[in-house]
Amino acid sequence: MKPHPAELLLLAVLAVLAVLVPFARVGGSGYVYDDSAVLEDNRFVTGGEFRRIWRTSYWAGTADANQERLYRPFFLTLAAVTHSAPRFVHLLAILAHTAAGCLLWLVLRTRLPGAGAGAGLLRASLPALGAGLFLFHPASVEVAAQGVGLMETLPLLLGVCAILLVPQRPGLAVILAALAPGWKEIGHVWLAGASVFLMQRRRIAWGIAGAAASAGWLLARQASTGQIPAAAPHPLANPLVAMGCADGVWSRIALVGHQVRLTLWPSGLSSDYSRGTLPLPGYPLQPWVLLGLGLLCFLAWQWRRLGAVEAVALATVLPTLDLTGGLGMVFAERFGYGFRFGLLLFLLSLVAPALERMTTPRVRAALAALAAVAILCGALSWRRYGDWSSRERLFRTDALAHPANAKLRYNRGLTHVESRRWAEAREEFAAAVRLAPDYPQAYFGLGIADVGLGDFTAGRRSLAIAAAAGVQQAAEQLRRMDLMGIR
C-alpha cells in the first residue's frame, strides 16, 4: 500500500529535525575524541596518502599505531578527502543517521497489519514514531556527533538495503553488502546475513558470491595489516579482564544486557565504558547478565516473528563482544548502533498486532505515550549533543558523572594539557593512576604534567613507567629531554 501524503509529510518533518537539531549543536564545532585521532592527527589522512591508507591498518597513521590491526580503507579514504572540513564531516554523519531512521520507517511500515479498527491510524503514525525514537535516541548521539559514526551508519545502510533487495535484485544486493566490510569489520555480519538470506531464497550462486566477497576482504586485511596478534587483556581497557571461558560467556551476555538497558533506559551515558563505568563482574545472577539472558530467551521464544533485517541487526553486537573480550578494547555507545536499530524494529513489530486489536481511543492513547517518549528522547539528545560540541565539555561532563572511570579522568587531563593548565591536568592524571595503577597512559599524562610544572624528576619517573609499558609517546618524550639535557 502506498503511503498517504500525510505520512510522508510527517517523516519529512522528522528527517528535517533530525538534521537541524544535531547540526545546530555540533555542526560548527571541531573534531572531538576519536575524530581528533583519526581525522585530525592521522598523518596518512592529513597527507592524502591513499596508498598507505589501503596498504596499512586503521591506526597506522596515528600515535596509537600499536593498537589492534583493523582495516577500514573506505572510511579513511573518505576522511582523507574531507578531513579539513569538520562542518562537512558532521553533516555527512548526521545525514547518514537520518537515512538510517528513514530506513527503519520503511521496514516497519511493511510489518504493520492491514486490517482492524486501528490499522489505519497505526500505519499513519507508528512507523514515524519508531523512526523518531531511533533518530532522537540519546545513545545514538555519539554516532551523529562524530565522523567516525559513519563507520556504524554506512554498513547498516548498505546491509539493510541489501537484505531488502534480495528477493528482486540479488545481484545488486550482493554488491551493496560487499561494500559494507570496507567501512568497518561489522560489515561482515551484514554481508553474511545477506548471503544466508540469498541461499534461503535459493539464490545459491549469489550467496556463494557474497561469501567470496567476505573472504576477499579478510585476505586484503591480512595482506595489509598482518595477522592479528593475541592480545593480553588489559585490566583497564578491557572490562572482561582475567576471566576464564565461562566467565567470558557471562560477561558477553552482560554486555548484551547493557545494550538493552541503554536502548530502553538511556541514562548515565558516557563517551567511554571501561572499568569504572561498566561494572561486569563476569558471573551469573548479576543485573546485566539477567537482562541479557532475558532478551536472548525472549528472542528464542519469538524467533518466528524475527525478520531478516532485525535478526542481522541484532547480530551486529556479537563481533563487538568478541573484540571487547579479545583485543582489550573499551566499549562505546556507537558499537550498539545496529543492535538498537534491530531491537527497536523488533519490539515495535511485536507491539503493532496488539495495538491493532484495541479500540481507536486506546490506540490513540498508546501512540500519544510513544510520542511523549520520543519528545523526551529528543530533549535528552539536545542536551547530549551539547556535550559533544567540544572535548573539554564532553570529558568534564562524563568525568563528573563517572568519577571512578580512569580513562575519562585521563581524557579530561589531556584537555587541561592542551590549555597548559598543568596543575589541573596533574590532578586528573593522578586520579587516573590511583584508580588504575596498571594504566600506562595515565603515567604518561602524569609525567607530562609534572614536566609542565617543572618537577622533572617526578616527570621522568612517570614517563619511564609508561615507556616501559610500551607507550611510544613517553619514550619519545624521554629522548627529547635527554637531548635537551633535562634531568
N, C-alpha and C positions, 0 to 999 in steps of 0.2 A: 504494500500500500504506500502510495506516495505521501510524503509529509505535507501537512497543512501549512500554508504560508505563515500562520501564527507560530508554529513550531520552529520553522527556520528563523523567524524573527527573534524568538527567544534565545535560540542557540547563537545567533549573531551578536546579540547583546552580551551574552556571557563571554563569547570569544573576545569581543572588544574590551570588556572589563578585565579579562584575563591577561590581555596585553598591556593595557594602560596602567593598571594598578601596580604590577611589579616594575614596569619601566619607569614610572614616576618615582619609585623608591630607590632603585639600584641602577637605572639606565645611565645616569650621569656620573656614577662613581667609577673608581678604578677597579683593578683586579684584587680579589680577596682570596686568601687561603690557597687552595690548590691551583687556582688560576695564576697566582703570583709565581709559583714554581714552574708550571707547565707553559704558560703563555708569556710571562714577563722575564723570567730568569733562565729560560732554556736557550742555550746558545745555538742549537740546531734550528729552533723556531725563529728566533730573532735574526739569525743569519740567513734564513731561507735555504738551508742545506737539505734539500729534498732527498737527495741520495742517501744521506746519513739517516734521515728520518725513516726511510724504507728498509734500511740495512741494519739498524740497531734497535735497541729496546726503547720502550716508552720513556724511561727515566734517564737514558744515556746522556742527554744533553744538559742535565740539571746537576745541582750539587748533591743530589741523592742518587747518583749513578749506580751505587752498590745495592739499591733496593731490588725487589723482586723483578724478574725479567719479563715484563709484559710487552705485548706487541699490538700497537694501535695506530697504524700508519695513516688511516683516513682522518682521524681526529687531529693528529699532529700536522698533517698536510693542510687541513683547514686552519689550524692555529697559525701556521707559518704565513698563510695568506692574510689573516685578519688580526694578528696579534697586536698591531699598533693601533687598533680601533676598538677599545673596550666597549664603547657605546654600541657598536655594530655587533660585537660578540654577545653582549647582553640581550640585544634584540633577537638574535638567532636563537638563543636558549629559550627565551620567552615564547617565541613563535612556535618552536618545536613542542614545548609543553602544551601550548594551546591546541596544537594539532592533535596531540595525544588525547586531550579531553574531548575533542570533536569525534575522534575515532571511538571512544567509549560510548558517546551518544549514538553513533551509528550502529555499533554492535548491540547495545542494549535495546534499541528500538526494534531490532529483528527478533528479540526474545519475548516481546510483550504479547499478551493474549489479544485475540481479535474479537472476542465476544464478552458478554457480561455487562452488568449495569454500569460499572466504572471503567470499561475498557477504553472508551474514547478519551476520557479525562486522563487516564493513565498514559495512554500513548502520546498525549499532548504535553504532559508535564514530567513524568518520571524520568525519561531519558535526559532531559535538560537538567533536572535536579541532580541526577547522577553525575553528569558532566561537571556541574557546578561544584559538587562535593570533591571531585577529583582535582579540578583546576585550582580551587582555593583551599586545598588541604594544607595545613601548616607544615606537615612533614615533607611536602613536595616543594617547599620554598627553596631548599638547598639546590634543587635541580634547576629551577628557573633563574636563580640568582647568580649562577656561575656558568662560565663557558664549558667547564668540564661536565656540566649537566647534560650536554649534547651526547655524551657517551652513554647516557641512560635512555634519553628520549629517542634518538635515531634508531638504535637497534629495536626498540619497542615498535616504532612506527613501521619500520621495514618488516618486522616479524608479523605484526597483526595484519598488515596489508597482504603479505604473502599467504597467510592462512585463509584470509577471506577470498583470495583469488584462486585457491587450489581447485575448486570444482569447475571453474570456467576457463581459467588461463593458467594451467600448470607450469608452462614454461616461464612465464613472467613471474610466477610465484617463486620458482627456484632462483631466478636471477635476483629478485629483491632479498630473499632470505640469505643468499650467498654473500650479499654486501654487508650484512649485519656484523659478522666477526671482525671486519676491518675497523669498526668503531670501538668495540670492546669485546673481551672474551665472552661476555654474557650472550653475544650474538650467536654463539654455537648452540645455545639452548633453543633459540628461535629457529635456527636452521634445522636442528634435529627434529623439533616439533613439526615443522613444515614437511620434512622428509617422511616422517611417520604418517602424517595425515595423507600425504600423496600415496603412500603404499596402501593405506586403508581404502583409498578410493581406486585401487587397482591401477595406479599410475606408477608402476614399478620402475620403469626406466628413469622417470623424473625423480623418484625417491632416491635411486642409486646416484643420480647426478648430484643431488643435494648432499648425500653422504660424502661423495668425492670432493665436493667443494669444501666441506668441513675439514677433510683430511689435508687438502691443499693448503688451507690457512695454517693448520698445525705444522706442516712441513716448512712453510715460509717462516713461521715463528721460530722454529728450532734453528733454521739456517741463519736467521738474523740475530738471534739472541743467545743461542746455545741452549743446552739442556738446563731446565730449572734445577738449581741445587737444592738439596734437602736443607731446610732452614730450621734451626733450633728455635723452639718457642721462646719469645721474649716476655718476661713477666709483666712488662708494662703494655707493650703494643698488642699483645695477644691475650684477649680475655679468656681463652681456653688453655691457659698455661698448665704445663706439667700434669696432664691428665692421661690416664690410660684410655684404652679403646672405649670401654663402656662409659666412662666419664665424658669422653668426647662426644659420644652419641647424645647423652643427656644435655650437654651444653649446646649442641647444634639445635636440638629441639627447643631449648630455652631461647635461642636467638630467633627461632620462628615465632615463639610466643611474644618476644619483644616486638617483632614487626606487627603482630596482631594488635598489641597494645598501642603502638604508635599510630596505627590506622584508626582504631576505634576510640582512642583517648590520647590525642596528640599533645600531651603536656610534658614539661621538663625537657624540651628539645635542646640539642647540643650539636655543635659542629664536630664533636669528637666523642666516640663511645669506647674509650679504652678503660682500663681499671680505674674505678672511682666514679664512673658514670653508669656503667652497665655491669652490675654485680651478677656474675654467673658462677655459682659455686660448683656446678658440674654434677650435681646429684639430683635424683628424683625428689618428688614431693616439695619442690620449690615453686613459687608462683609462676615464673615464666615457663618452667617445664610443663606445669599443669595446663597452662594456657595453650602452649604449643601442641601438647598431646590432645587437648580438646579440639583444636582445629583439625588435626590430622584425622581424628576419629569422625568428626563431622563430615569431612570431605569423603572419607571412606563410606559413610552412610548414604551420602547424597551423590555418589560418583556418577550415577546415570544422568543427573542433571548438569554435570560439569561439561561445558562446551570446550571445543579445541582451543579457542583463544584464551579463556581464563585458565585452562589446565597448563598451558605452556607459560603463561604469565606468572602463575603461582610457582612454577618450577624454576623460574629465574633466580629465586632466592637460594637454590641449592649450591651453585658454584660459589656464591658469596660465602656460604658457610664453610665450604671446603677451603677457600682461600684464607678465611679468618683462622681456621684451625691449622693450616699447613704452612703458611708463609708469614705468620706474625703480623698480620695487618690489623689496623684498628677498624672499627665498624662505623659506617656512615649512614645517615638517613637516606641518601640517594641510592644506596645499594638496594633498598627495598622498593624502588620506584615501580618496577614491573609487578612486584608482588602486590602492592597496593592497588594497582590497576586491576589485576585479576581478582583480588578479594572483593573490592567494591562491585565489580561487574557480577561476580557470582552471588553475592548477598542480595543485590538489587534484583537479579533474575529470580531468586527464590521468593523474594517479597512480593513480586508482581502478581503471581497467581492468587496469593492470599488476599491482596487488595482488591482483585477483580471480583471476588465473591462478596465484598462488603457493599453496603448501600452507598449511594453517592455522597451523602453528608459525611460518612465515616472516611471515605476515600479522600475527600477534601481536607478533613482534619489531619489525616496521616500525611498528605502531601504538604500541608502547611507546617507540620512539625519538621519534615525533612528540609523545607525551605528555611526554617528558623535555624536548623543546624548548619546549613550551607552559609547563611549570613554570619553566624558566629565564627565559622571557619574562616570566612573572608576577613573578619575583624582581627582574628589572631594572626592570619597571614600578613595583613597590612603591618602589624607590629613587628613580625619576624623579618619581613623584608627590610624594615628599617635597621635591624641589627646587622644585616648583611651588606649595608651600604658602605661600611668601612671595616678594616681589620681591627682597629682599636676598639670600636664599639662592639663588634662581634665577640672578640675574646674577653672583653671586660664583662659583657652580659653573661656569657657562658661560664666564665670562671667564677663569677659571683654566685651563679645558680648551682654550680658543681665544684665547690672549693676543694674537694678531695681528688679531683682529676688532675694528675700531674702534667699530662700533655697540654691541657688547657692553660695551666699556670705557666708552662714553658712558652706556649704561643703568646700569651699576654706579655711575658717578659720580652719577647722579640719586638713587640710593638713599642715597648719602652726603649729598647736599644736603638730603634730607628729614630726616635725622638731625642736620643742621647740623655735620657733620664736614667742615669746609671744606678742610683740608689733604689728607685722603684723596680728597675729590672733585676737587681740583685735580690730583692725581697721575693719576687716571683720565682726566680730560678732556685733560690734556697728552699722555697716551699716545695718546688718540684723534686728537688733532691731528697728532702725529708719524706715526701710521700712515696717516692720510688727510688730508693738508693741504687737500684740496678738500671737506671735510665741514663745512658751515656750522654745523650744530647743535653740533658739538664746540667751536667757537669761542664759541658762546652759553654752553655749560656752563662753559667756561674763564673767561669773563667773570664769570659769576655767582659762581664760586668765588673769583676774585680780589677781587671786591667784598666777599664774605663775610669774606675775610682782611684787608680794609682797604686793599688795593692798588687804589685807584680809577683810577689812570692806566692800569695794565695791564688792568683790568677794562673800562674804556671802549674801549680799543683793540680788545680781542677782541669786545666787543659790537658795535662799529661794523663789523667784518668780517662778522659774522653778519647784521647788519641790511642791509648792502649786498648780501648774497647772498639776501635775501628772507625771513629768519627774523623773523616778526612779533613774537614774544615779545621778541626782542632790541631791536627798535625801541621797543616799549612800555617796556622797562626803561630805555633811554636817556632817554626823555621823562620818566619818573618821577624819574630822577636829576637832570635839568635843573630840574624843578620844585622839587626839594629843595635845589638849589644845590650838588650834589655834582660836583666837577670832578676 
